[in-house]
Amino acid sequence: MDSGIGLLAATAAVRRLRPDADLVLSLDPDGMPWGPRTPQDLTARALTVAEAAAAHRPDALIVGCNTATVHALTALRARLEPDLPVVGTVPAIKPAAAGGGPLAIWATPATTGSPYQRNLIQDFAVGVDVTEVPCWGLAEAVERADESAIAAAVDAAADLTPDDVTTVVLGCTHYELVTERIRAAVQRPGRPPLVLHGSAGAVAAQAMRRLGEQPAPEAPATGTLTVLLSGREGALPPPALTYAEGRLLQQVTPAV
């Protein structure tokens, strides 16, 4: 679940691990973007979207959105667990900091500087040089697949990223859809290859663990795909198909 197509990264990671898994994607086009909403309003939207997914009786629910995880994870777990395990998405600050840095955390302006993100830095990145980079308009541009707006937002964030950064944490799931553009913008000539840390792989693996399942990438591609748009059954939004992750879902998933 997510407000929009930021969930594609984690969904594609699950699909690669289990081509036989039936997937339900619950998006909220009527309520997006969630970022500017108050925490209470966002939580209410997230609960509605989650319950639309839960009506399809899934085995687990992945919150494929950093903002929703920050504000709504506790409420989602209180409403749905233990019957439905809920897996949140946390920026990969811990594994990124293990590399020593200096590192930059690219996140939405609402998340940048938030107590949530600052606590993660204090817990996992003590002694590491960390720069928090607000990415104005990047998630919205990715959601629309607006090439010029993506380029402008990536360039603006890259300008705020110190030249000596060796690692970038992608603190918004939308950013994982444009990883290579971010790499190209931040990589400095003569510097070691930039390391980027997203959350999709870890989230998919955690969902497998919560279910007691094992990855089976060689399984037959029999898994179905159901898309819910503010509770209404529909299809992947057209911008989703401009990204490799969206095309993977369409290619691997048989017609329902």
N, C-alpha and C positions, 0 to 999 in steps of 0.2 A: 504494500500500500504506500501511496505517496500522493501529494497534490497533483503531480504530473509525471513526466517521463523520466525523472531522476531515478525511478525504481528500475530502469532498464539494465543498469550495470549489475545489480545484485541478481535480477531475474535471469540475465544471460549466464551469470556464474553458476546459478542453480541448474540451469538447463545443460550446461557443459558437464556438470557433475552427474546429473541424472536426466538423460534424454527421455526416460520413461515416466517422469513426474508430470502429473497434471497440475497446471499452474493457473491461478486466478489472480489477475492484476486489477486492483481497485484504485482508480484515480478520481480526482475531484475537479473536473474542468469547471463546474459551476462555482467553486469556491476558491480556486487558485488566483494569485499566489498566496501561500500560507504565511510567508515570511513577515509581511507587514501587519498581520492580524495580532490582536492581543493574545497572550497565552491562553486565556479562558476560551476565546473564540476559536483559536486554532485547535485546542483540545476537543472542543465540541465537534468541529469538522472532522478531526481525525477519528473520533469515536464513531461517527456516522459512516465514514468510509470503511473502517475496520469491521463494523457490524454487517455492512453489505457483503464484505468478503466472507465473514464468518457464517453467513447464511448458506454458503456453498459447502460448509462442513470441511474445511481444510484441516490438515494435520498440524500446521504451524502457520504463524503469521509473521512475515518479515516487514518491519517498518523501514522501508527503503528511503529514508529521509532523515538527515541530521537534525533539521529544525523540529520535526515532529518528535524525534527521539528526545530532544532536549526538554520539550514542553509537555509532551503527552504520554511518554512511555509509562510512567507510574499509573496514570489513569487507565491506559489500555490494559495493563497487566491486572489492575484491580477489577476491571470489567470482564476480562476474558479468561484469565488463568484461574485454576490449573487446567481447565478443560482444553484450552487452546494456548500452547506455548507462544509467547511473543518475543521476537528477536529484534533488538534495536540496532541502530547504526551509529557507531562512535568513531570519530576521526582517529586515524592510525598514528596518534602521537607517540604512543609507547614504542612500537617497533621502529618508528622513524628516529626517535631520540636515541635508541640503542646504537645507531650508527655514528653518533657523536656530534653530528651537525657541522657547521651552522645549518639550521633548518628554517623554512618558512611554512606557515600554515595559511593556505588560501581558503577563505570561508566567506559566507555572506556577511554583509555589514552588520546584520542583527546578531550573528554568532561571534564575530570578531570582537574581542574584548569582553565578552560575556563572562559572568562568574563560572558558567559551565566549562567554557574553554580554558579559562585561567586555572581552574581546579585541575583539569587534565594536565596542563603544563606543569603545575606545581607537583602533581603526583608522579609524573613520568619523565619530566625533562629537566630535573634539577641539574644545574651545572652546564646545560646546553644553551648555546646562543640561539634564541627563538625570536623570529619576527612574525607578528600577526599581520596578515595582508587582507584588507577588505576588498572584495571583488565586486565592485558596483555593477549591477546589471548583467553579470555573466550568467547566472542561473536562468534569468528570464530570456536572455538571448539564445541559450541552448534549448530551452523549452520551445521556442519558436523556430529553431534551426535557422536563425537569421545570421547568415555568414558574415556580413559586414559588422553587425553588432557584436558577434562573438570575437572577431578579430580586434575590435576596438577595446572591448572589455579585458581580453587577455593581455593586450599590449599595456593597458593602463595598470593592471595588477603587476605585470612584469616590471614596470618602471618603479614600483614600490618595493620590489624584492631586491635585497642586497646582492651585489655581484659575487660575494664569496659563498653564497648559499650552495650547499651540496645536495640538499634534500628538500622536497616540497611535499607537504601533506595536503591531500585534496579533501578539504573539510566540508564538501557539499557533494552529494551523489551526482548531481548534474555534471560536475566538472569531470567526472570519470569518463564521460562520453567524448570529451575533447582532450584527452590526455596528451596526445602527440603534439597538438597545437601548443599546449602549455609548455611541454618540454622544449619545443623549438624556440619559444619566446624567452625562456629563462636560461637555457644553456648558453654559457659564455665561452667564446673562443679560447682554447688553450686550457680550459678547466676540465677536471675529470667528468665523466658522463653523469648527468644529473639523475638522482634517484627520486622516483615519485611513488608515494604511498597512497593508494586508495583503500576503500573498505570492503568492496564487493566480494572479494575472495574469502576474506575472514568471516563476513556475514553469512555467506552461503555455507561455509564449513561449520559455523556455529549452529545453523539451522539443522544440518545433518546430525550434529552431536545431540541437540535437544530431542531429536526424533529417534535417536539410537540407530540411525541408518548409516550405511557406508557409501562413499562415492562409487558409482558404476558408470564411468563415461562410455564404456563399450556397450551399455544396454541399448536395446532397440529404441529408435526414436518414435515412440508411440504416445508420448505425453501430449495432452491437449492444452489449449490455451483459451481461457475465458477472460474477456476484458469488460470491466464494469466502469462506466463513466458516471460518476455521482450516483451510483446505484443502478444505472440502466445498462443493460447488456449492449455492447457495441463492438467496435474494432479499435486496433491501435491507432492513435492519432497520426495523421500523415507525417508530421515532423519526426516521429519515432523511426520511420523507415529510412531517414537520411543517415542514421547512425548504424554502425556495424552490429551493435547489440540488438537493435530492433529488427534488422534484417535477419539475424541469426534466429530469432524467435519465429519469424515468419517462415523461414526456410525449413527449420527442424520440425516445427509443429505441424502435424497433419491437419487438414481441414476438418472442422467440427460440423 
